[in-house]
Amino acid sequence: MVVNIDAGDFGQHGPARTGRSLRHAAWPGASPASQCLTIGLVNNMAGAAFQATEHQFVSLLNAASDGIPIHVSFYTLPGLTQTESGRQRFASHYASVASLLDTALDGLIVTGREPKTADLRDEPYWDNFTQLLEWARSNTYSSIWSCLAAHAAILHMDGVGRRKSKEKNFGVFQCAQAGKRPLMQGLPPRFPVPHSRWNGVAEEDLTGSGYRILSRIAGNGVDSFVKEDRSLLVFFQGHLEYDSDTLLREYRRDVGRYVRGETDVYPLLPHGYLDRKTESALTMMRAKVVARRDGESLAAVAASLEKTRVANTWERSAARIYRNWLESISAHKSEHKGKLYGIPASTMSGSIFPLALRTIAPEQKPDGD
């Protein structure tokens, strides 16, 4: 199923993100609004996170697409287990990534998934993932690889391995631009980004393999980076797409795992996310949960979290970054069409990134709506 997202139209996915609308500066070479972009979302999440992740990315694209009409189509890797509701959603709205291999998209977003093995190459979906990656390098103008997908992609392409931290990077962190980069234009020098991961990649490993750093977490390594390949590959270790309460729900999930004995590590409170009063209350509850480790103490934590309200401090920066990404794709698409139809380069606006020299397959029209 294809979702049409136009300015102010959020279709069946619910309301767009709250907050003031952005004033967008045009990307050099960007196409007029009448040129629709085809974006694929490969959603690899499981359980309740499957539909939540879909909503988060569609909401973010809606917030970023002001004036740029886009079509979003949904895919997932074969063989991933889902809940019953997830299977129903997949059957009615999703296709296997195998259906992509004979066509092309303007842009692609690939989500992560909670790993089951220490070595990502041992994950059951590894072969399908690497096939998707190789397809995306030649059949999109640009692709985004989120969190675990970023780690898996650079491991396959350049053998860059991730490193486990002593503590989970969990919360909202201030990130600093690593210089003037086109995808960072319009952002303040420092901006907040949610992170939720145990693993990261070292900057020296990335730069030594030809990656360019976009942003860094203050005092805590790399946030985002890119590589100019046959197309532009963008990697986010954080989660710009997160809703305001996503970290709360993850904290509750991890407390539940501790209570059930699935882990001996009680989760850290999310950094830079909660007010002091809430942090104090949850810290006191931690002592009770550790002492009792039962359903009643977990219910008390859940009840407290239900009453907690958190502001989304990163949505404007997230929309700005995704807007820049959409405009870069639009610029590439305009430049490519100009070359196809013999329009002199001097009559076209310049593109920030070099256009990948490749043949774009005709865009396939979706079945149904």
N, C-alpha and C positions, 0 to 999 in steps of 0.2 A: 504494500500500500504506500502511496506517495502522499505526503502532506505538503500542501502549498502554504508557504509562509510569506505573507506580504506585510508591509508596514501596518501595524495595528490589528492584524488578523492572526489569532492564535488558535483558531480551529477548535478541535475537540480536546486539546491538551490543557485547557484551563487558562486562567488568566496569565498574562505576561508578568515578568518580574516587576515588583513595585519599585518606586523611586522616580526621580526626575528623569525626563528623557534627555538623551545626549545630543549635543550639537556636533555633527560629524563633519570633519574637514575631508574634502575629496582626496582620494589617493591619486597620484599622478598616473594617467592612463586608464583610470577606471571607466567602465562602460556606462552608458545611460541606464536608467532604472528599468527600461523595457527589456533588457537582456537578462533572462533568468539564469541563475546558477543552479546546477544539479549537485547536491551534497548527499553523500551517503553516511549513515551512522551505523557502525558495526558495534552493537551492544552485546558485550560478553559477560555482563553481570548475572548473578543468580539470585533466586529467592525474591524477597520484597524489593531488593535493590534493582531488579531488572526494569520494572516499570518506572521506579523513581528516577533511575539514571536516564531513561528515555525522556521523561518530562523535563529533567534538569537541562539536558542539552538542547532540546527543542525550545525551551524557554529562553535559554541564553542566545540561541540563534535568532529568535524572534526579537529580542532586545537589541541585537547587533545589526539587524538587517534593514533598518529604517531606510526606505527608498530603494533597496535592492531586493527584488523578488527572488525567492529561492524555492526549490523543490527538495524536500528531504525524503529519502527512501531508507528503509530499515533492513539491516542484515545482522546475522550472527554466525559465529563459527560453528560448524557441525560437531555434534557429539557432546555439547555442553548440557549438563543436567539442569532442569528447571522445575519449579513448583508447578502445580496444576494450573494456577492462574497464569504463570509465565508461559506454559505450553499453549494455553488458549490464546494468549496475546501473540505469541510467535506464529501460530497457525493462521491468524487473521491479518497480521500486519507485517510480518517479517519474511525474508527470503534467506536462503543460504548464501554465503559469500561466493559459492561456486557459480552462482548466476551472474556475478560481476565479471568473470574472467573473459567473456567475449565482447565486452563493451568498455566504456570509459565514463568517468565522472569528472566534474570540474574539481571537486574537493571531497575529502574523506576524513572522517573522525573515527578513531578506533579506541574503545574504552579498555581499561584493564579488567582484572578479575583476581580475586583472592587466590594466591598460589597454593598449590597442594604439594609441591615438591621443592626441594632445596635448589635444584638446578632447573632453570626454566626450560631447558631443552628436553627435560623428561616429562613435561606436561603433555597430556594426551592430545591437546590441540596444536602442538608445536608445528607439525608439518603443514597443517592448514593455515596457521598464522603466517609462516614464512612465505607460503605461496601468495597469500593476500598482500604481504609487504612488497614482494617483487612485482606483483601486478600494479600496486599503487605507485611505485617508483616510475613506471612508464606510462600510466594511464590516468593520471590526475595532474592538475597543475600544482596542487599542494595537498598535504595530508597532515593531520594532527594525531599524535600518539600520546595517550594519556596514561600517566602513572605506570602501572605494570607493563602496559603496551609499549611505553617508551623504553623501559629496561629491556624488554624482549627484542625490540627492533634493533637497538644498537648492539646487542649481543650477537644477533644474527649477521648484521652488516659488517661489523668491525671487531667483533670479539671483545667488546667493552663490557666487563662484568660489573655487577652492582656489589656494594659493600653494606653489610648489616651494621646498623648503629647500635650503641649500647642501650639507648632508649628510643622509643617510637617518636618520630617526628609527627606530632599530633596537635593541631590547633591552627590558629591564624597567625601567620608570620609576616613581618615586614620585609619586603623584597626591594632590592635596589637595582636600577637599570645598570647594565654593564657597558654603557656607551650608547651612542645614538644609533639605534636600530629601527628600521622601518616598521616592524611589527609592534614596537614600543612607542611609536609616535603618539602624542596627545596625552601621555601618562605623566603623572608627577614623578620626580626622581625616586621616590619610595612609595610603594603601594602594597596593600595587604593581599595575601593569597592563602587559602586553606590548604593544609597538607595532612595526609593521614597515611604514613608508611614507615616501615622499619628500615627499608633499604634506600640507598642513594648511590650516585655515581660521582667519582672524583673529577674535578675540573681538569686536572692534568691528563687524565685518561681520555677525556673528551677532546680537548684541544689538540692532543697528540694524534688524534684520528680524524682531524679536519672539521670538527664541530665548532660552531661559534656560540658563545654564551650570550643569552639575551638578558638574564636577570639572575641575581644571587640572593639567597636568604641571608639577612644580616647576621654575620658570624657563624653561619651554619651551611655553607656550601651552595651548590647550584640549585636554582629554581627551574629555569627553562633554557632551552638551547635549540639550535637549528642546524641543518646541513643542506647545502645546495647540491643536489644530486641531479638525476634526470628530471626531477621535479623538486620543489621545496618541501623538505620534511621538517615538521615542527614538533618539539617534544616538551611536554609539561609534566614535571614530577608532582606538581600540586593539582588542585581540583578547582579551577575557576568556575566550573559549572555548579558547584554545591549550592543547595538551598540554605537558608539561614539556620535551619535546625538539623542539618545532616550530621554535623559533628556530635550533637546531642544524642541522636539516635545511635550513632556508632559507639559512643561512650556507654550508653545503656546496654547495647549488645555485648560489649566486652566485659561489663560488670556481670552480666548473665553468664558468660562463659566461665568467669572466675567462680561464681557461685556453684555452677554445675560441675566444677572440677576439670573443665577442659583445658585450663591453664592455671599455673600457680602464680602468675603475675597479675596483680591488681592494676587496672589501667590508670595511666596518668590523667589528670584533668587536662582538658584541651587548653593549650597555651594561647594567651591573648584573645580569649573568646568570651569568658564569663565575667560578670561583675564580682567584686570582692565578697559581697554578701552570699551570693550563690556558691562561690568557691569555698567559703567557710562552712556553709551548710553541708556541701558534698564531702568535704574533708572529714567532718564529724561523722557523717554516715558511713564513711569508709571504715572507721574503727569498728562500728557495729557490724558491718557486713563481714569483715575479716574474723570477728569473734564468733559470729553465728553461722555464717555461710549457708543461709537457708532462703526459702522462697519469700518469707515475710520481710526479711531485710532487703531483698531485691525489689519487692513491691514498694517499699518505702522510698528507695532510690528512684524508681520509675515514677511514682507519684510526684516527687519533687521536680523531676525533669519535665513532667507534663505542665507544670506551672511556670516553667522558665521561658522567658522570651529573650531572644537574641537578635540584635540588629545585623543585617547583612552589610558589612562594611566593604566588601570586595566587589559588589555587583557592577559598579560603574567602571572599575578597572577591567573587569572581565569582559564587559560589553565592548569596551574600547579596543581591547586586544583582538577579540573576535571580529569586530568591525574592520580593523586593519587587515586581518586575514582575508575576509570576504572581498575587500577592495583590491587586495593584491591578486586574488584569483581573477576578479573581474578585469583587471588591467591585462593580465596574461592572456585571458580569453579574447579580449579585443585585439591585442597585438597579433595573436595567432590567426584570427580571422582576417586581419588586414593582410597578412602574408599569403594566406590561401587565395584571396581575391585580388592580389597584386596591388594593394594600396601602398603607395610609397611610404617608407618609414618616416619621412620628414613631415607627413601630414598627420601622424599619430602622436599622441602624448607618450612620453618616455615611461618605461617600466622600471620599477625599483630593482627587481630581481631579473637575471637573465632568463629568457624563455627556454624551457627544455625543448630540444630539437627532437620532435617525435611526431607521429601521425596520430591524430585523435580519431577514434572510431565514431561513427555517427551516433548521436544520442538516441538511446532507445526510449520509446514512449512506454510508460507503465501500463500494465493491465489494470483496468478498473480505476478507482479514484485513490 
